[in-house]
Amino acid sequence: MTPHLPAHLPALLFDLDGTLVDSVPDLLTAVNSVLAADDRAPLDRTAITAMIGNGARKLMERAYLYTGGLPAPRHDGETVIETLYDRFMEVYGDHPTAETTLYPGVVETLTTLHAAGHPMAVVTNKPEQPALVLLKKLDLLKFFSVVIGGGSTPVLKPDPLPLTTALERLNATGRPAVMIGDSINDSAAARAAGLPCVCVTFGYCHGPLESLGADALIDHFSHLPQAVAQVLSPAAALAGAD
């Protein structure tokens, strides 16, 4: 059961890849492993970064289209995207943190927010199982009482359902809340859910930062409390923010 939390503290919903962690190295290793099995050329960091954000199935589809097109089905009834997804998950699913790193200021800021009592959730398009493994291995899971990943809901961001589901599971529906992310999927989902959005500038944005439509941008994770205070009314401002 979700514990009772002070009503004045806003709920905070965090994207994962490109917001809390730089996961490109491990994603690149897994995708290139699958591509190599089909004699495809490997991707580089720039190429794969532009493909991240819409879940693992879309990542694999984009990787194959980029390297020559989707493969033909190997047998009748095969769904090619699902097969590529399964092959990717065999490599990535249990080992998502070999080279993944936290962005500066993440642990310190989450520690402060958690100690203050803010209800916090991760809302990511990454499949739920590797998201949980990643959060646990990087010692971040302790900060979040709810994790919504790909497969937790029938749709992914930019649909608002993952965000509203997270708020329901936090027992925070109706309280002030903010989405924190790095992409148009995050800001669009937030708008559709009626929430303000803070975006980091160091993540995996696929275009000009101005195109995100975020309510605030931050260049370092430690700036988050002040940014959240700016996008919320004074009554909902973060405890301790200037």
FINU-386873 format. One record per residue: residue in three letters; y, z, x of N, C-alpha, C, O in turn. Coordinates in pm, whole numbers, plus 32768, in hexadecimal, padded with zeros to 4 digits. Each point is the difference from the previous one (the first is absolute). Layout:
N
ALAYZXYZXYZXYZX
...
This chain:
242
MET7F8980008055807780007FAB807C80008058800680498064
THR805E7F657F78807B7FFA804D804E80817FF08018802B7F8F
PRO8011801680DF804A807D7FF480897FEA7FC480377F928007
HIS800180D87FBE80887FF97FCB80617FF380757FF580488063
LEU806A7F5D7F9080627FE9806A808C80107FC780167FE77F89
PRO8049804380C9808980107FCF80337F7F7FC07FF57F95803B
ALA804380777F4D80257F8A7FB380727FB2803D800F7F897FE5
HIS804480B7807080757FBB80347FE17FA9807980547FAF8028
LEU7F35805E80117FDE7FB380777FCA7F767FD97FA17FF97FB2
PRO80997F9C80827FCE7F7A7FDC7F777FE5803B7FDE8031806C
ALA7FD47F7F7F4C7F827FCF8034801C7F8D8060805D7FB27FEB
LEU7F538044807D80127F9A80677F807FAE800C7F9580378019
LEU80787F467FD37F8F7FA4800780107FA9807C80657FBC8010
PHE7F3680458047800A7FBD80817F9F7F8A80097F8A800E7FE2
ASP80AA7F8180477FAB7F9480317FC0802E8083802B80648039
LEU7F6F7F557FF57FB9802A8079801C7FA2807680498024805C
ASP7F7E7F647FA080107FA1806E80907FD0800A80397FCF7F9F
GLY8002803F80D780897FD58013806680677FD880787FED8015
THR7F5B80837FB1805A806B7FD57FE18081804A8057803A8041
LEU7F2D7FF47FB47FD58077804A7FBE7FDB8085800F80488062
VAL7FAA7F487FA07FB37FDA807780127F6D8020801A7FAD7FA9
ASP7FD7803580D87FF67F75802F7F6C7FE1800F7FC180278063
SER80087F947F3B7F707FE47FFC7FDD7F73802B7F8B7FD97FFA
VAL80D87FD980317FE77F7580227F927FEF806A7FAB7FA87FEF
PRO805280A8807D7F987FE880667F7280057FC97FAE7FAC8024
ASP803380B67F867F78800A7FCA7FE47F957F977F917FCC7FF9
LEU80D380127FB77FEE7F937FA07FE87F7D804A7FAD7FAF7FD8
LEU809D803C80947FF27F86804E7F757FF5803C7FC37F957FFE
THR800A80D980387F7A8000803A7F967FDC7F977FA77FB0801B
ALA8064808D7F6F7F9C7FE87F9880077F717FCB7F997FBF7FF0
VAL80DF80107FF5800E7F787FCC7FCF7F9B80667FB97FA27FDE
ASN806D807080A07FD57FA180677F69800480157FC57F9A8024
SER7FFD80D97FC67F6E8008800A7FBD7FA97F967F9F7FBA801C
VAL8096804B7F6B7FC97FAE7F94801B7F6C801B7FA87FAC7FEE
LEU80D18034803E80217F75801E7FA77FC8806F7FD47F8E7FF9
ALA801280C3806D7FB07FD180727F737FDB7FD57FC47FA48037
ALA800680A37F657F7A7FE27FD07FF97F777FBF7F947FC67FF3
ASP80DE80057FE480077F797FC680437F9E805F802D7F957FD7
ASP7FD8809080A9803A7FA9806780917FDB7FE2802B7F90801A
ARG801F80D17FB0808E7FEC7FE78052803880737FD6805E8044
ALA809F7F687FD1805B803180678034808B7FDA8015801A7F8A
PRO8000803D80D7803380867FE080937FFD7FD9804B7FA8802A
LEU7FDB80B97F87808C80137FDC80448056806A7FBD8048804A
ASP80C87FB07FBD804B805D8053804980637FA67FFA7FF57F85
ARG804B806A80B78041806A7FB380677FC77F9F8009802D7F8D
THR80457F7380A080687FC87FA97FC37FC17F84803280147F91
ALA7F637FA180827FC17FBB7F8F7FC780637F9B80167FF17F88
ILE7FA1807380A87FC0805B7FA08065805B7FBD7FEE80267F8C
THR807D7FFD80BA806580567FC3803B7FBD7F84801E80427F9D
ALA7FF27F3A806980377FB67F8F7F9E7FF77F8B80277FD77F93
MET7F5A804E80837F9A7FF67F987FE480857FBB7FBA80037F9B
ILE807B806A809B7FE180867FCE805480207F8580737FD67FF5
GLY7F5180757FAD805080367F947FC77FF17F75802B80457FA4
ASN7F737F61804A7FCB7FE97F7A7F6B80217FF67FBA7FCA7FAA
GLY8017808D80AE7F7480277FFB7FA97FAF805E80297F988032
ALA7F5D809B7FE47FA67FC480637FCC7F777FD57FEB7FA98054
ARG800080437F2B7FCF7F7D7FD380687F94801C7FDE7F958032
LYS809F80887FAE80697F9E801A80147FED8096801E7F91802D
LEU7FD180D88021800B7FF580917F997F9D803680217FAA8051
MET7F6280637F827F987FA5803080167F727FCE7FE87FA08049
GLU804580527F3D801F7F7A7FCC806C7FBE80557FF37F8C8026
ARG807780BE7FF8806D7FC8804F7FD27FDF808E80287F9A8038
ALA7F8380BB80027FCF7FE880887FB17F7E8007800D7FB3805F
TYR7FA080347F3C7FAF7F86800180527F847FDF7FEA7F96803A
LEU807480767F6B80577F8E7FE380537FDC807C80197F8A801A
TYR801180DB803180517FEB80787FAF7FBC806E80377FB58051
THR7F4680647FB27FAD7FCC806D7FA87F8A7FD67F9D7FE28042
GLY80877FDC7F507FB77F867FDE7FCE7FF67F727FCB7F977FD9
GLY804480D27FD87FD57FF97F757F8B805C7FE37FBC802E805C
LEU802F7FEC7F257F9280577FD87F7B7FBB801D7FF47F877FED
PRO7FA780C4803F7F7D7FC380197FBC7FDC7F7D801E80377F96
ALA7F867F6B80737FB27FDB7F8A7F9D80707FE17FD28044805B
PRO800D7FD07F267F9A80647FDE7F7E7FE380487FD77F8D800D
ARG7FE780DC80217F837FEF804A7F887FF67FA37F957FD18029
HIS807C805A7F5A7F957FF37F9F803D80007F758072802A7FED
ASP7F427FA67FB280327FF57F77802A80897FCC7FBB80648014
GLY80B67F9D7FAA802E807B7FC18050805B805C803180687FD4
GLU7FDD7F7280AB804B8054805D80957FF87FE180367F937FEC
THR800A80DF8010809280067FF580368010808D7FF1806A803E
VAL804F7F2E7FF580247FFB808D805A807480287FE980408066
ILE807E7FDC7F4A805E806B80257FB880868006801A8050805A
GLU7F8C7FCA7F467FB7807F80017FA6800A807B7FF1806C803A
THR7FD37F247FED7FAC800180778051801D807D7FD780508055
LEU809D7F717FB78057801A80738030809180008008803F806A
TYR80187FF47F20802A808C7FF47F90805D802E8019805F804B
ASP7F6D7F877F897F8F805580277FEB7FFD80977FE48067803D
ARG80297F247FFE7FED7FF48091806F804B804B7FE680428065
PHE80947FB47F68806F804B803C7FE780967FF7801480488062
MET7FC27FE77F2A7FEB808F7FEC7F8E80358056800380748028
GLU7F9A7F3A7FF57F93802B805880368023808B7FCD805B8041
VAL80997F5D7FEA803980198085806A806E7FFA800380598054
TYR80547F9E7F48807680567FFC7FEB80847FB7803E80658023
GLY7F6D7F9C7F787FFA806E7FA17FEF808A803B8043805E7FD5
ASP7F667FB1808E7FE580838038804A801A80837FF5806D8038
HIS80557F307FF88042800F8083808F7FCB7FF980247FA4804A
PRO802F80957F5F80877FCA7FF08069803F805A80777FE37FF1
THR7F608072806F8065804A804C7FEF7FF58097803B8050804A
ALA7F777F517FE77FE97FF7809080837FEE804C8015803C8069
GLU80447F6F7F62807F7FE58043807980157FA380717FE28026
THR7F7780507F63806D80197FA28050807A802C7FC780658029
THR80BD7F927FCD8056806D802E806380287F9280247FB07FAA
LEU800580CE805C806680327FA5808A7FD6803180187FF98078
TYR80407FEA7F2B808A7FE680278044808280287FDD806A7FCD
PRO80847F8F808D80478079802B803F804A7F8A803B7FC27FA7
GLY7FB780C1805B803E80547F9A7FAF80157F838027804F7FAA
VAL7F677F6C80487FB2800A7F857FC8808C7FEE8013803D7F96
VAL7FA97FF780CD7FBF80837FF18068806D7FE87FEE80547FA8
GLU807C7FAB80A6806680687FF280417FFC7F76801680687FC2
THR80087F20800E80427FF47F7E7FA280257F8E802880477FA4
LEU7F5C7F8980627FA080247F977FE5809680007FEF803C7F95
THR800D800180DF7FEB809180088070804A7FB77FE5805E7FB5
THR80967F788061807280407FC07FFD7FED7F688016805F7FB5
LEU7FCF7F28801F7FFE7FE27F717F8E80487FBA801180347F92
HIS7F7B7FD080AD7F8C80447FC6801A80967FF67FDF803E7F9B
ALA805A7FFB80CD801C80908000806580257F947FFB806E7FC9
ALA80617F3680198064801A7F987FC47FFA7F74803B80347FA1
GLY7F507F8E80517FBC7FFE7F7F800A7F7E7FB37FDE7FFC7F8A
HIS804F7F9980B780097F807FBA7F757FCB7FDF7FAB7FFB8059
PRO803C7FDD7F2B7F827FBB7FE280017F778043805E7FB37FEF
MET7F39802F805D80007F8680507F7B7FB77FF07F95803D7FF9
ALA80757F3E80027F8A7FAB7FF480117F868059806F7FD6801E
VAL7F217FF2800B7FFE7F7E80417FDB7F997F977FA080127FB4
VAL80AD7F8180477FE47F927FA37FFF7F808053806A7FCD8025
THR7F2080027FF97FF07F90805B7FA87F947FC37FAD801D7FAA
ASN80667F6780827FA77F947FD77F857FF7805B7FA57FB37FE4
LYS8058809B80877F89800780557F8C80367FAD8015805B7FB0
PRO7F727F7180617F8F80387FB67FF780988010801C8035806B
GLU7FBE800E7F2A800780927FFE7FAD8041806E802D805F8040
GLN7F597F6F7FD87FA88042806080398001808E8008806B803D
PRO80217F227FFB803C800780868085804980028025803A8066
ALA80257FC47F2B807D804D7FFA7FE38094801180468045804A
LEU7F547FEC7F717FDC808E800B7FCE8021808C802280688038
VAL7F8D7F3F80017FCE80168089807580068061800580588056
LEU80587F4B7F9D80737FFB8059805380807FF58024803C8065
LEU7FFA7FEC7F21805280787FEB7FBC807C803880418056803B
LYS7F3C7FB27FB47FB7807480327FFD8002809980198068803D
LYS7FC97F2680007FF47FFC8091808680158046800480338070
LEU80687FA67F5080858014803A803E80847FD48074801B801D
ASP7F3D80377F9C802980867FD5807A7FFB7FA3805780568007
LEU7FAC7F447FA4806B7FF57F9D7FD380267F738054801A7FAA
LEU7F2A7FE8803F7FCF80157F78802D80877FC88010800E7F86
LYS8003805380D1802880877FD4808780017FBA801F805F7FB8
PHE80327F3A805C80847FFD7FC47FFF7FC97F71806180127FB6
PHE7F327FAC80227FFF7FB67F827F9280327FA47F8B80078027
SER809B801C7F607F9D802C7F9D7FC77F8C7FB17F9D80117FB8
VAL809E7F7880547FD17F897FBA80087F89805F80637FF08048
VAL7F347FBD7FB980017F82804A7FD47F927FA17F9080027FCD
ILE80C87F9E801D7FE27F8A7FAE7FF57F89805E80607FDC8044
GLY7F2A7FE77FC17FEC7F8B80557FD07F8A7FAF7FEF80097F86
GLY7FFA7F8880BF7FC97F8C7FBC7F7A80227FC37FA5802E8045
GLY804E7FBC7F397F8780257FB88011807F7FAE7FAF801B7FA7
SER80B880358077801880797FB180327FDE7F747FE880497FA0
THR805F7F46805580307FCE7F807FDA7F6D7FF77FDF7FC28065
PRO802380047F237FD67F747FF2805B7F9C80457FD77F8E8018
VAL80A48099800780617FA6803D8040804280797FF9807A8010
LEU80457F34804580438030807880977FFA7FEC80317FC17FA2
LYS801A808180B780907FE9800680177F6B801B7FB67FC78051
PRO80AB7FF77F72807980367FC37FF5802C7F6E806480247FC4
ASP7F247FDA80027FF2803A7F7B8021809580097FDD80408063
PRO80667FF87F398024808E80087F8D80607FE6800E80788016
LEU7F7F7F567FBB7F93805A7FD97FD3805E80707FEA80767FE5
PRO80077F5C80987FD98060806880648073800F7FD88071801B
LEU80A97F737FD380668069800D7FF980607F8A8002807A8013
THR7FF57F517F757FFC80587F8B7F7E80507FFC7FFE80727FD1
THR7F967F5280607F81804A8009800C807380627FD0806E7FE6
ALA80707F79808C8014806B8062805180737FC57FE080748014
LEU808A7F6A7FA3805280697FC27FB080507F9A800E807A7FF7
GLU7F9F7F417FBC7FAC80477F9F7FA2806180467FF080727FD5
ARG7FD27F6180987FA08055804680448072804C7FC38067801B
LEU80BC7F858006804E806C803C803480627F98803C80678022
ASN7FAE7F797F5F803C804E7F9280987FFD800D804480647FE8
ALA7FF07F26803E808F7FF2801B80427F977FA780717FD9801B
THR7F4B7FFA7F7E803D7F9F7FA5807D803D7FC17FFB806F7FCA
GLY80737F49803D807C802F7FC4805C804A8060807680137FE2
ARG7F5680168091805880418061803E7F95805A7FCA7F928008
PRO80A5808B803A80397F9F805E7F977FDA80697FB18054802C
ALA80517F2E7FFC7F9F7FD08062803D7F8B804C80587FBA7FCF
VAL7F76803280AB80307F9580567F887FBD80417FA28043802A
MET80617F387FDF7F9D7FB4804B80377FE6808B80747FD98010
ILE7F38803C805680277FE6808A7FA27F9680377F8780158004
GLY80B07F7980277FAB7F93802F80467FA9806580638027803E
ASP7F667F5F7FD280377FA4806480067F717FD080297FA8804C
SER7FAE803D7F377FF17F757FD680367FE97F748021805E7FB8
ILE7FE67F238024802D7FDA7F7B7F9F80337F968028801C7F8F
ASN7F587FF180947FA080377FA1802380907FDA7FF180287F8D
ASP803E802480D48025808B7FE7807E80097FAA8004804A7F9E
SER80627F6A8087807D80077FB47FF07FC67F74803B80347FA1
ALA7F777F6180517FEB7FC57F7C7FAF805D7FA6801E800D7F8A
ALA7F7C803380AF7FB180607FB1805680757FD57FF680307F8F
ALA80607FFF80CC8059806F7FDF805E7FDA7F8E8012804D7FA2
ARG802B7F3E8067805B7FD57F967FB77FF77F7B8034802B7F99
ALA7F537F9D80697FB47FF27F847FD980877FC57FF1800D7F87
ALA8000805780D07FDD80867FD3807B80547FE07FF580727FD4
GLY80827F548042807C804A7FE580238065806A804280647FE3
LEU7F917F84809A8017805F806D805A7FC1806A7FFC7F878014
PRO805480CA803180477FCE80757F9E7FEF80747F94803A8001
CYS80957F7580617FA97FE38072804E800A8081806E7FCB800D
VAL7F57807A80548033800480897FA27FAD80557F8680167FFD
CYS80AF7F8C804F7FAC7FAC8057802280198092807480118025
VAL7F247FF0802E8011800A8090801B7F7480387FD27F9D7FC9
THR8079805E80A480227F7F803C7FA07FD7806E800B7F928037
PHE7F9680C67FEA7FA67FE780727F757FD47FD47FA57FFB8052
GLY80497FE57F2E7F7C7FDF7FCD7FE37F6B800080257FB9805D
TYR7F97801A7F397FCD7F777FFB80497FAB7F997FC27FB27FB8
CYS80C0805D803F804F7FAF7FA47FF47F6D8027800C7FDE8076
HIS7FDC7FCB7F277FE87F72801C807D7FAA7FF47FF67F858004
GLY807D80B87FEF807B7FB47FF48075805880267FED806C8037
PRO808D7F677FAC80758053801E7FF780877FB97FD380077F8D
LEU8056806280B67FF880867FC5804F80077F7D7FDC804B7FA6
GLU808F7F678052805180027F867FB07FCD7F88802080217F8D
SER7F797F8E808D7FB17FC87F927FA780687FBE7FCB7FE77F93
LEU8024808C80AC7FAA80677FC7803A803C7F817FB6802B7FA8
GLY80CD7FD7804D803D803E7F8C7FEE80967FFC7FFF803C7F95
ALA7FF1800180E17FEC80918006808380487FE1806D7FCA8014
ASP7F8780B07FBA807580527FE58039803C807F807580258006
ALA7F377FE68061802D803180837FA07FCC806A7F897FED7FE5
LEU80AA7FFC80937FB07FD78072800D806A806D806B80398014
ILE7F257FE2803280058060806F7FC27FC1807C7F9E7FB67FF8
ASP809E8068807B7FD27FCA80807FA2805E80497FC07FD98062
HIS803680A37F707FA68063803C7FCD805A7F91804A80217FA3
PHE7F38800780667FC4804A7F92804480867FE87FFF80347F90
SER803B800580D8804380817FF2807B7FF87FA6803380677FD5
HIS7FFD7F20800E80747FEF7FA97FDA80037F6C80577FF57FA9
LEU7F28801A80397FD37FF77F75803E80697FA4802D7FDB7F94
PRO7FD880A68091803980617FA2808D7FDD7FD28021800D7F8A
GLN80337FC880D380887FDC7FDC80037F857FA580507FF97FA3
ALA7F577FA680787FFD7F887FAE7FD2801E7F7280377FCA7FA0
VAL7F65808D80527FD180247F7B806F80487FB480147FE87F89
ALA8033807080BC806F80467FC0806A7F9E7FCE803D80167F98
GLN7FD77F7E80B380667F9D7FDB7FD97FB37F8280567FDE7FAF
VAL7F28800580417FD87FA97F917FE2804D7F807FEA7FC47F97
LEU801780C080727FE980537F8A808180467FD8805D800B8050
SER7FA780247F368072804E7FD380058083804C7F99802D8033
PRO80DB80127FD7800B807E804B7F9C806A7FD37FCF804E8051
ALA80147FB67F2E7FA580677FCD7F727FED80337FB2805E8003
ALA802D7F2580257F787FE4802E7FF87FF080967F977FDB8035
ALA80D7803F801180047FEA80907F9A805880477FDA806B7FCF
LEU7FFB7F6780A57F9C8049804C80348089802A8074800F8026
ALA7F3580517FD380238086802F80227FF980947FB17FCE8051
GLY80C380657FD280258007808D80457F858036802C80018072
ALA7FDE7F937F3D80427F888032809780147FFF803680437FA7
ASP800C7F8480BB8092800D800880427FA57F99807A7FFB7FF6
